[in-house]
Amino acid sequence: MTISLPPLGLPFRLIDRSLFPSTCWITGEPVQPADQGLSGGVRRRLERFLGWPFCPRCGATLGPWSDLSGCRRCPARRLGVERIVRAGPLDEPLSSLVRLLKFHGRWPVAAILASWLGAALEQHAAGQVDVLAPVPLHWRRQWRRGFNQAHEIAAYAGGRLNRPVLDVLRRIRPTAPQTRTQSVTARADNLRGAFEAFTHPLLAGKRVWLVDDVCTTGATLRAAAAALRALPAGIRPASICAAVVAVADSTPIPAND
Ligand SMILES: [Zn+2]
């Protein structure tokens, strides 16, 4: 499968090709400007990720003989959404690309991640996406980081899919970074009630897809979906799904399995 990166549009209209490096973001190999910082090897691995089967309920990678109705990891990762689509597992090179964007401020990488997520949505949910809703950061963290990576990814993916991107969620209290709260239970407690949803005329009766960069335990998606479901009847979405760039496969499998 060949994934073509779409021409840059909103909100990346200000990205000049010179902002993409002349060497691969991951391997350091020389690349052409049109490669957007990805060597052939990295691109091929990302394309392979798109072909890997994953669980539609929790996003975990599935083996070749798995049943698509659910997997062994589902009981430990309840996302609270109807289904999930991912670009790949939280593994190299996706994990490094996410880190470059999130923690090193290489924000043109958002366009690359969005291209792969958009391709995954076209592959698994063509014609089933009405609205994209990025998972927000608390304003203080966004102020420190300078951007919300989920919003940047959603905006570019929305451009590719020609679908509206609505900032209809707000993080109403700061939460400890999920990377510092390790247990599944602690992560769920950390996020419970952390979001509120705004009403919007484009939400009512629509198929809304939450967008985020990473899913580990699923606590963030579950809390964000709960906020949307708490909207009054009549202005609530018809369904809530999730589009996530990278899903961790490391969530513990329940002990009785
Ligand atoms: Zn599963």
Residues whose N, C-alpha, C, O or C-beta is under 5 A from the ligand:
A	BS01	ZN	C55 R57 C58 G59 A60 G70 C71 R73 C74
